[in-house]
Amino acid sequence: MALKLERDEMMEFLGEVFPQIEGMFTIDRLDEDLLVMRLRTTEEHLRPGGTVSGPAMFGLADVAAYVATMARIGREALAVTTNCSIDFMRKPEAGVDVLAHARLLKLGRNLSVTDVLLYSDGKPDPVARATLTYSIPPRRDG
């Protein structure tokens, strides 16, 4: 499905609707096949033991699914997460950004489903896998 929002438009939109995450995430790639979103990890994202926390990784997966959906449907700020399943598979490397590779599996009128693999930057094996469903608000035509 063709994109309705390109990378720069999407970053601007995120700044408008979620100013609280400014500077935390960047989009490395956004096209019809794949979204690559980066969590710029800082001390606040770490848990005891010096690894990226589960909530930080969930946040990245959630924002990536939101962006993958918005890129295709346009500015629908009120789309919300209705389901998430996440498997943490290995310890992310401390001091390294985490990347989300998000692929939209289904986009319907009311729901989108996105598969997200999370990686420590520069490492080949995923650290987590998430599947997220978003509810898309009804369109108001006219």
N, C-alpha and C positions, 0 to 999 in steps of 0.2 A: 504494500500500500504506500502511496506517495506521502512524503512528509509535508505537513502544513506549517511546521515551525523548523527552521534550521538552527544550527548550534548557537549562534549569537542571539537570535530571537528567543531561544529557550532559556539561555542564561539570564537575559533581561527579564523574562517572565518570572523565573524563579526568584529573582531579586525583588520583584513587585509583590508576589504572593507569599513568599517565605523569606523575609529579610533577616530572620534569625539565623539562617544557615549561610549567610554571605561569607565567602572565602573558604568554606568547609569542603565544597564539592566543585569539581570542574568536569567538563565534558571533553574527553579526548577524541571521541569519534561519534558521529551521529549520522547514520544513513539508513536506507531502507532495510538493510540486513542486520545491523548491529549498532547498539549503543555501548560505548565504553565510557563509564563514569568513574572518576577518581575521588576517593576520600583522602584528603590531605591530613594524614594522621599527625596528631600532636599529643602532648602529655595527657590532655583531657580525655583522649580516646583509649588510653591504656588501662588495664586492670592489673591487680597484683600478679607478679610473675613476669611483668614486662611484655605482655601481648595485647593486641587490639581486643577490646571488649566485645562481647556478643551484641549488646545494644548498639554499639557503633556500627558493627557489620550489618545488623538488621536495618539501621537507618539508611545505610548506603544502598542496600537492596531495595528498600521501600522507595527511596527517591529515584533510583534508576527505573523502577517499574512505572512510577508516575511520569517521568520524563519520556520513556518509551511510548506511553499511551498518549500524552499531550502532544508529542511530536506528530502524531497521526490524526488526532481529532481537533487540535487547535486549543485555544485558551479556554479551558473548562476547569477553573480553579477548584470547583466543589466536588470533583471526582474524589472518591475515598477508598481506602483499602478495606476490602470486606473479608479477605482471607490471606493468610501467609503461612507457609510451611518452610522451615529452614533447617538444614542439616549442617552442623559444624563438623568438618571432616579432619582438619589438622590445624595446628597452631599457626596463626599468621606471624610473620616476622616482625619483631619490634623495630620501630624507627623507619619503617618502609610504608609507603602509601598502599592502600588497598584499592584494587580495581574491580569494578563490576562489569561483566559482559552480559548485557541484557538483550534477550530476543523475545519479541512479541509472538506468542503462540496463537492467540485468538483475539480478534477484535470484532465485537458485535455492537449492536445498538446500546445495550445496557451494561455489558461487562467486557473487560479485557483481562487476558491471562498472560503473564510474563514469566519467563524462566531466566534466572539470574545466577551466574557463576561468579564467585568472588575469588580473587587471586592476590597474593602478595606481589607487588610490582617486581617484575623480573624473574618470577618463579613460574615454572610450567604447570604445577599441580594446583588445582583449586583448593581453597581453604574452607569454602562453604558453598552450598547450593540452596537457592530459595525459589519457590514458586509463589507468585502473588496474584491475587485477583482484585481488580479495581471495579467499583461501581461507577458508571458514567451517568451523570444527571440527564434527565430527559431534555431534549433540545426544544427550545421555544422558537418555533418558526413564525415569521410574520412580525 
